[in-house]
Amino acid sequence: MTPWPYLPFLLVWALPVIVVQWLVGGRYLWRERGLWPWIVLGLCIYFSLADAVAIKAGIWHFDTASLVGLWLGPVPIE
């Protein structure tokens, strides 16, 4: 199995949402470009910590054969 199946799945799921957000609210997002990147960064940190806790507790795991192979502690970077 190639180590790339999970990343394309994430992109197929996330990119249409991001495109619609920019098409519908692009002017607002551009106007608030100083604020929303910090919110996104904060959410990424929060959810990465939650993932790390869940992975360490054995609540969920990732099939390493389908990941790119970049990790930040126990959390895969995908």
MOPAC internal coordinates of N, CA, C and O (Angstrom, degrees):
PM7 1SCF
backbone

  N    0.0000 0     0.00 0     0.00 0    0    0    0
  C    1.4517 1     0.00 0     0.00 0    1    0    0
  C    1.5253 1   108.80 1     0.00 0    2    1    0
  O    1.2310 1   120.12 1   -41.99 1    3    2    1
  N    1.3092 1   117.38 1   138.01 1    3    2    1
  C    1.4560 1   120.86 1   178.35 1    5    3    2
  C    1.5252 1   109.78 1   -75.87 1    6    5    3
  O    1.2310 1   120.20 1   -26.90 1    7    6    5
  N    1.3117 1   117.22 1   153.10 1    7    6    5
  C    1.4569 1   119.31 1  -177.39 1    9    7    6
  C    1.5217 1   114.49 1   -84.10 1   10    9    7
  O    1.2310 1   119.38 1  -155.65 1   11   10    9
  N    1.3304 1   118.79 1    24.35 1   11   10    9
  C    1.4539 1   119.66 1  -175.02 1   13   11   10
  C    1.5260 1   115.91 1  -120.46 1   14   13   11
  O    1.2310 1   116.92 1  -176.29 1   15   14   13
  N    1.3212 1   123.46 1     3.71 1   15   14   13
  C    1.4666 1   118.97 1  -173.24 1   17   15   14
  C    1.5284 1   114.47 1   -66.29 1   18   17   15
  O    1.2310 1   118.99 1   150.65 1   19   18   17
  N    1.3128 1   119.53 1   -29.35 1   19   18   17
  C    1.4566 1   120.61 1  -174.59 1   21   19   18
  C    1.5273 1   112.12 1   -75.07 1   22   21   19
  O    1.2310 1   119.74 1   139.66 1   23   22   21
  N    1.3276 1   118.09 1   -40.34 1   23   22   21
  C    1.4616 1   121.72 1  -178.81 1   25   23   22
  C    1.5275 1   112.32 1   -62.19 1   26   25   23
  O    1.2310 1   118.54 1   132.28 1   27   26   25
  N    1.3374 1   120.38 1   -47.72 1   27   26   25
  C    1.4696 1   118.86 1   176.74 1   29   27   26
  C    1.5353 1   112.47 1   -61.12 1   30   29   27
  O    1.2310 1   120.09 1   144.35 1   31   30   29
  N    1.3165 1   117.43 1   -35.65 1   31   30   29
  C    1.4622 1   120.37 1   176.80 1   33   31   30
  C    1.5306 1   110.35 1   -60.66 1   34   33   31
  O    1.2310 1   120.45 1   135.28 1   35   34   33
  N    1.3325 1   116.74 1   -44.72 1   35   34   33
  C    1.4599 1   119.84 1   178.16 1   37   35   34
  C    1.5264 1   111.62 1   -62.76 1   38   37   35
  O    1.2310 1   120.46 1   138.69 1   39   38   37
  N    1.3216 1   116.72 1   -41.31 1   39   38   37
  C    1.4585 1   119.70 1   180.00 1   41   39   38
  C    1.5213 1   112.19 1   -66.78 1   42   41   39
  O    1.2310 1   120.00 1   139.48 1   43   42   41
  N    1.3262 1   117.61 1   -40.52 1   43   42   41
  C    1.4708 1   121.32 1   178.25 1   45   43   42
  C    1.5230 1   109.99 1   -63.47 1   46   45   43
  O    1.2310 1   120.44 1   145.55 1   47   46   45
  N    1.3250 1   116.77 1   -34.45 1   47   46   45
  C    1.4567 1   120.86 1   179.88 1   49   47   46
  C    1.5298 1   111.59 1   -77.70 1   50   49   47
  O    1.2310 1   119.73 1   138.43 1   51   50   49
  N    1.3217 1   118.12 1   -41.57 1   51   50   49
  C    1.4573 1   121.30 1  -170.58 1   53   51   50
  C    1.5292 1   114.31 1   -89.33 1   54   53   51
  O    1.2310 1   119.53 1   143.84 1   55   54   53
  N    1.3091 1   118.51 1   -36.16 1   55   54   53
  C    1.4626 1   119.82 1  -174.47 1   57   55   54
  C    1.5260 1   114.03 1   -61.77 1   58   57   55
  O    1.2310 1   118.57 1   137.93 1   59   58   57
  N    1.3460 1   120.33 1   -42.07 1   59   58   57
  C    1.4702 1   118.04 1   176.93 1   61   59   58
  C    1.5296 1   112.79 1   -60.30 1   62   61   59
  O    1.2310 1   119.99 1   143.29 1   63   62   61
  N    1.3122 1   117.63 1   -36.71 1   63   62   61
  C    1.4628 1   121.34 1   178.62 1   65   63   62
  C    1.5251 1   110.23 1   -65.19 1   66   65   63
  O    1.2310 1   120.68 1   135.82 1   67   66   65
  N    1.3144 1   116.31 1   -44.18 1   67   66   65
  C    1.4655 1   120.66 1   179.99 1   69   67   66
  C    1.5301 1   110.55 1   -65.40 1   70   69   67
  O    1.2310 1   120.27 1   137.94 1   71   70   69
  N    1.3289 1   117.08 1   -42.06 1   71   70   69
  C    1.4656 1   120.70 1   179.04 1   73   71   70
  C    1.5268 1   110.63 1   -61.82 1   74   73   71
  O    1.2310 1   119.95 1   135.02 1   75   74   73
  N    1.3335 1   117.70 1   -44.98 1   75   74   73
  C    1.4687 1   120.63 1   179.24 1   77   75   74
  C    1.5258 1   110.36 1   -63.20 1   78   77   75
  O    1.2310 1   120.24 1   138.59 1   79   78   77
  N    1.3265 1   117.14 1   -41.41 1   79   78   77
  C    1.4621 1   119.58 1   178.03 1   81   79   78
  C    1.5247 1   111.20 1   -58.89 1   82   81   79
  O    1.2310 1   120.12 1   136.72 1   83   82   81
  N    1.3233 1   117.38 1   -43.28 1   83   82   81
  C    1.4571 1   120.21 1  -179.32 1   85   83   82
  C    1.5271 1   111.92 1   -72.91 1   86   85   83
  O    1.2310 1   120.15 1   146.49 1   87   86   85
  N    1.3444 1   117.33 1   -33.51 1   87   86   85
  C    1.4601 1   119.16 1   177.74 1   89   87   86
  C    1.5246 1   111.69 1   -68.89 1   90   89   87
  O    1.2310 1   120.27 1   138.84 1   91   90   89
  N    1.3050 1   117.08 1   -41.16 1   91   90   89
  C    1.4618 1   121.31 1  -176.90 1   93   91   90
  C    1.5244 1   111.59 1   -81.95 1   94   93   91
  O    1.2310 1   120.20 1   136.66 1   95   94   93
  N    1.3235 1   117.22 1   -43.34 1   95   94   93
  C    1.4601 1   119.75 1  -173.98 1   97   95   94
  C    1.5047 1   114.26 1  -121.98 1   98   97   95
  O    1.2310 1   120.30 1  -151.92 1   99   98   97
  N    1.3171 1   117.04 1    28.08 1   99   98   97
  C    1.4626 1   120.81 1  -176.57 1  101   99   98
  C    1.5097 1   114.30 1   -58.64 1  102  101   99
  O    1.2310 1   121.00 1   139.22 1  103  102  101
  N    1.3312 1   115.70 1   -40.78 1  103  102  101
  C    1.4729 1   118.47 1  -179.98 1  105  103  102
  C    1.5266 1   110.92 1   -64.07 1  106  105  103
  O    1.2310 1   120.69 1   137.92 1  107  106  105
  N    1.3197 1   116.28 1   -42.08 1  107  106  105
  C    1.4603 1   120.17 1   178.79 1  109  107  106
  C    1.5302 1   110.56 1   -66.49 1  110  109  107
  O    1.2310 1   120.72 1   135.35 1  111  110  109
  N    1.3371 1   116.22 1   -44.65 1  111  110  109
  C    1.4625 1   119.47 1   179.47 1  113  111  110
  C    1.5208 1   111.28 1   -61.17 1  114  113  111
  O    1.2310 1   120.49 1   140.10 1  115  114  113
  N    1.3335 1   116.66 1   -39.90 1  115  114  113
  C    1.4573 1   119.70 1   179.12 1  117  115  114
  C    1.5247 1   110.93 1   -67.48 1  118  117  115
  O    1.2310 1   120.61 1   139.88 1  119  118  117
  N    1.3281 1   116.44 1   -40.12 1  119  118  117
  C    1.4596 1   120.94 1   179.44 1  121  119  118
  C    1.5398 1   110.83 1   -64.04 1  122  121  119
  O    1.2310 1   120.52 1   145.51 1  123  122  121
  N    1.3215 1   116.60 1   -34.49 1  123  122  121
  C    1.4655 1   121.62 1  -178.59 1  125  123  122
  C    1.5277 1   112.44 1  -100.81 1  126  125  123
  O    1.2310 1   120.54 1  -154.00 1  127  126  125
  N    1.3302 1   116.56 1    26.00 1  127  126  125
  C    1.4650 1   120.81 1  -174.93 1  129  127  126
  C    1.5153 1   113.62 1   -63.19 1  130  129  127
  O    1.2310 1   119.34 1   164.68 1  131  130  129
  N    1.3050 1   118.87 1   -15.32 1  131  130  129
  C    1.4516 1   120.77 1   176.36 1  133  131  130
  C    1.5204 1   112.74 1   -83.44 1  134  133  131
  O    1.2310 1   119.99 1   162.92 1  135  134  133
  N    1.3249 1   117.63 1   -17.08 1  135  134  133
  C    1.4554 1   121.68 1  -175.09 1  137  135  134
  C    1.5187 1   113.59 1  -102.68 1  138  137  135
  O    1.2310 1   120.04 1   129.65 1  139  138  137
  N    1.3341 1   117.53 1   -50.35 1  139  138  137
  C    1.4613 1   119.09 1  -170.69 1  141  139  138
  C    1.5251 1   114.58 1   -65.58 1  142  141  139
  O    1.2310 1   117.98 1   149.51 1  143  142  141
  N    1.3275 1   121.46 1   -30.49 1  143  142  141
  C    1.4727 1   117.75 1   175.43 1  145  143  142
  C    1.5321 1   112.59 1   -60.78 1  146  145  143
  O    1.2310 1   120.12 1   145.49 1  147  146  145
  N    1.3240 1   117.38 1   -34.51 1  147  146  145
  C    1.4677 1   120.64 1   177.69 1  149  147  146
  C    1.5150 1   111.09 1   -68.53 1  150  149  147
  O    1.2310 1   120.72 1   142.54 1  151  150  149
  N    1.3280 1   116.22 1   -37.46 1  151  150  149
  C    1.4652 1   120.18 1   177.26 1  153  151  150
  C    1.5226 1   109.76 1   -64.90 1  154  153  151
  O    1.2310 1   120.26 1   135.30 1  155  154  153
  N    1.3255 1   117.10 1   -44.70 1  155  154  153
  C    1.4606 1   121.16 1   178.54 1  157  155  154
  C    1.5322 1   110.39 1   -62.15 1  158  157  155
  O    1.2310 1   120.14 1   136.90 1  159  158  157
  N    1.3128 1   117.34 1   -43.10 1  159  158  157
  C    1.4627 1   120.79 1   178.21 1  161  159  158
  C    1.5285 1   110.94 1   -61.65 1  162  161  159
  O    1.2310 1   120.48 1   135.41 1  163  162  161
  N    1.3269 1   116.69 1   -44.59 1  163  162  161
  C    1.4588 1   120.34 1   178.28 1  165  163  162
  C    1.5183 1   112.49 1   -61.02 1  166  165  163
  O    1.2310 1   120.46 1   137.89 1  167  166  165
  N    1.3315 1   116.72 1   -42.11 1  167  166  165
  C    1.4614 1   120.21 1   178.08 1  169  167  166
  C    1.5224 1   111.46 1   -66.97 1  170  169  167
  O    1.2310 1   120.21 1   141.77 1  171  170  169
  N    1.3235 1   117.20 1   -38.23 1  171  170  169
  C    1.4723 1   120.17 1   177.14 1  173  171  170
  C    1.5221 1   110.52 1   -61.91 1  174  173  171
  O    1.2310 1   120.35 1   136.53 1  175  174  173
  N    1.3110 1   116.94 1   -43.47 1  175  174  173
  C    1.4645 1   120.10 1   178.95 1  177  175  174
  C    1.5240 1   110.51 1   -64.37 1  178  177  175
  O    1.2310 1   120.54 1   133.60 1  179  178  177
  N    1.3280 1   116.58 1   -46.40 1  179  178  177
  C    1.4685 1   120.62 1  -179.47 1  181  179  178
  C    1.5297 1   111.50 1   -59.34 1  182  181  179
  O    1.2310 1   120.34 1   129.82 1  183  182  181
  N    1.3331 1   116.96 1   -50.18 1  183  182  181
  C    1.4593 1   120.19 1  -177.37 1  185  183  182
  C    1.5318 1   111.92 1   -70.40 1  186  185  183
  O    1.2310 1   119.85 1   150.17 1  187  186  185
  N    1.3271 1   117.89 1   -29.83 1  187  186  185
  C    1.4655 1   119.65 1   175.29 1  189  187  186
  C    1.5192 1   110.82 1   -67.46 1  190  189  187
  O    1.2310 1   120.50 1   140.18 1  191  190  189
  N    1.3282 1   116.65 1   -39.82 1  191  190  189
  C    1.4627 1   119.44 1   176.09 1  193  191  190
  C    1.5233 1   111.10 1   -65.70 1  194  193  191
  O    1.2310 1   120.35 1   139.15 1  195  194  193
  N    1.3346 1   116.94 1   -40.85 1  195  194  193
  C    1.4652 1   120.21 1   177.27 1  197  195  194
  C    1.5229 1   110.52 1   -63.41 1  198  197  195
  O    1.2310 1   120.06 1   139.04 1  199  198  197
  N    1.3343 1   117.48 1   -40.96 1  199  198  197
  C    1.4667 1   121.05 1   176.20 1  201  199  198
  C    1.5237 1   111.01 1   -61.86 1  202  201  199
  O    1.2310 1   120.62 1   136.98 1  203  202  201
  N    1.3340 1   116.41 1   -43.02 1  203  202  201
  C    1.4626 1   120.12 1  -179.43 1  205  203  202
  C    1.5273 1   111.06 1   -61.38 1  206  205  203
  O    1.2310 1   120.26 1   137.03 1  207  206  205
  N    1.3204 1   117.10 1   -42.97 1  207  206  205
  C    1.4643 1   120.92 1   178.35 1  209  207  206
  C    1.5246 1   110.45 1   -63.53 1  210  209  207
  O    1.2310 1   120.41 1   135.04 1  211  210  209
  N    1.3405 1   116.82 1   -44.96 1  211  210  209
  C    1.4668 1   120.48 1  -178.70 1  213  211  210
  C    1.5245 1   111.71 1   -66.27 1  214  213  211
  O    1.2310 1   120.04 1   141.19 1  215  214  213
  N    1.3173 1   117.53 1   -38.81 1  215  214  213
  C    1.4664 1   121.06 1   178.76 1  217  215  214
  C    1.5270 1   109.81 1   -66.70 1  218  217  215
  O    1.2310 1   120.43 1   133.64 1  219  218  217
  N    1.3256 1   116.78 1   -46.36 1  219  218  217
  C    1.4680 1   120.19 1   179.85 1  221  219  218
  C    1.5299 1   111.83 1   -63.05 1  222  221  219
  O    1.2310 1   120.47 1   146.38 1  223  222  221
  N    1.3475 1   116.70 1   -33.62 1  223  222  221
  C    1.4656 1   120.87 1  -179.80 1  225  223  222
  C    1.5214 1   112.28 1   -80.90 1  226  225  223
  O    1.2310 1   120.14 1   172.71 1  227  226  225
  N    1.3272 1   117.34 1    -7.29 1  227  226  225
  C    1.4574 1   120.88 1   179.96 1  229  227  226
  C    1.5187 1   113.54 1    80.07 1  230  229  227
  O    1.2310 1   120.35 1  -165.13 1  231  230  229
  N    1.3390 1   116.94 1    14.87 1  231  230  229
  C    1.4588 1   120.54 1   179.31 1  233  231  230
  C    1.5312 1   110.05 1   -68.90 1  234  233  231
  O    1.2310 1   120.25 1   139.62 1  235  234  233
  N    1.3124 1   117.14 1   -40.38 1  235  234  233
  C    1.4542 1   120.43 1   172.34 1  237  235  234
  C    1.5134 1   110.16 1  -146.74 1  238  237  235
  O    1.2310 1   121.95 1   -13.92 1  239  238  237
  N    1.3183 1   113.87 1   166.08 1  239  238  237
  C    1.4632 1   119.98 1   179.59 1  241  239  238
  C    1.5213 1   108.24 1  -146.59 1  242  241  239
  O    1.2310 1   121.00 1    -9.55 1  243  242  241
  N    1.3124 1   115.69 1   170.45 1  243  242  241
  C    1.4536 1   121.93 1   179.68 1  245  243  242
  C    1.5185 1   109.36 1  -120.68 1  246  245  243
  O    1.2310 1   120.50 1   -39.15 1  247  246  245
  N    1.3026 1   116.65 1   140.85 1  247  246  245
  C    1.4517 1   122.03 1   174.89 1  249  247  246
  C    1.5258 1   107.83 1   -74.78 1  250  249  247
  O    1.2310 1   120.18 1   -69.73 1  251  250  249
  N    1.2999 1   117.27 1   110.27 1  251  250  249
  C    1.4634 1   120.92 1  -175.18 1  253  251  250
  C    1.5225 1   112.88 1   -65.44 1  254  253  251
  O    1.2310 1   119.97 1   160.69 1  255  254  253
  N    1.3193 1   117.66 1   -19.31 1  255  254  253
  C    1.4652 1   119.92 1   179.19 1  257  255  254
  C    1.5203 1   111.88 1   -70.98 1  258  257  255
  O    1.2310 1   119.65 1   158.66 1  259  258  257
  N    1.3227 1   118.27 1   -21.34 1  259  258  257
  C    1.4594 1   120.25 1  -177.12 1  261  259  258
  C    1.5260 1   112.67 1  -107.44 1  262  261  259
  O    1.2310 1   120.04 1  -165.48 1  263  262  261
  N    1.3202 1   117.52 1    14.52 1  263  262  261
  C    1.4569 1   121.53 1   178.87 1  265  263  262
  C    1.5253 1   110.26 1  -109.30 1  266  265  263
  O    1.2310 1   121.19 1   -20.77 1  267  266  265
  N    1.3142 1   115.32 1   159.23 1  267  266  265
  C    1.4606 1   120.78 1   179.25 1  269  267  266
  C    1.5234 1   111.19 1   -66.65 1  270  269  267
  O    1.2310 1   120.38 1   142.65 1  271  270  269
  N    1.3253 1   116.87 1   -37.35 1  271  270  269
  C    1.4524 1   120.24 1   177.38 1  273  271  270
  C    1.5160 1   114.79 1   115.28 1  274  273  271
  O    1.2310 1   119.59 1  -176.86 1  275  274  273
  N    1.3177 1   118.38 1     3.14 1  275  274  273
  C    1.4606 1   121.43 1   176.18 1  277  275  274
  C    1.5210 1   108.68 1   -92.53 1  278  277  275
  O    1.2310 1   120.45 1   -49.86 1  279  278  277
  N    1.3220 1   116.74 1   130.14 1  279  278  277
  C    1.4621 1   121.78 1  -176.20 1  281  279  278
  C    1.5184 1   110.04 1  -130.40 1  282  281  279
  O    1.2310 1   120.75 1   -32.60 1  283  282  281
  N    1.3064 1   116.17 1   147.40 1  283  282  281
  C    1.4464 1   123.78 1   169.95 1  285  283  282
  C    1.5138 1   105.91 1  -120.74 1  286  285  283
  O    1.2310 1   121.05 1   -86.28 1  287  286  285
  N    1.3207 1   115.61 1    93.72 1  287  286  285
  C    1.4606 1   119.85 1  -170.24 1  289  287  286
  C    1.5241 1   108.51 1    66.54 1  290  289  287
  O    1.2310 1   119.63 1    49.71 1  291  290  289
  N    1.3220 1   118.32 1  -130.29 1  291  290  289
  C    1.4552 1   120.32 1   179.62 1  293  291  290
  C    1.5326 1   114.02 1   -85.73 1  294  293  291
  O    1.2310 1   120.20 1   178.78 1  295  294  293
  N    1.3312 1   117.22 1    -1.22 1  295  294  293
  C    1.4621 1   121.55 1  -173.50 1  297  295  294
  C    1.5292 1   110.27 1   -99.35 1  298  297  295
  O    1.2310 1   119.94 1   -55.28 1  299  298  297
  N    1.3408 1   117.71 1   124.72 1  299  298  297
  C    1.4626 1   119.10 1   176.61 1  301  299  298
  C    1.5267 1   110.70 1   -72.67 1  302  301  299
  O    1.2310 1   120.99 1   -39.59 1  303  302  301
  N    1.3203 1   115.71 1   140.41 1  303  302  301
  C    1.4602 1   121.38 1   177.21 1  305  303  302
  C    1.5205 1   107.32 1   -91.71 1  306  305  303
  O    1.2310 1   121.33 1   -80.37 1  307  306  305
  N    1.2828 1   115.05 1    99.63 1  307  306  305
  C    1.4766 1   121.83 1   179.61 1  309  307  306
  C    1.4949 1   108.65 1  -135.01 1  310  309  307
  O    1.2310 1   120.10 1   180.00 1  311  310  309

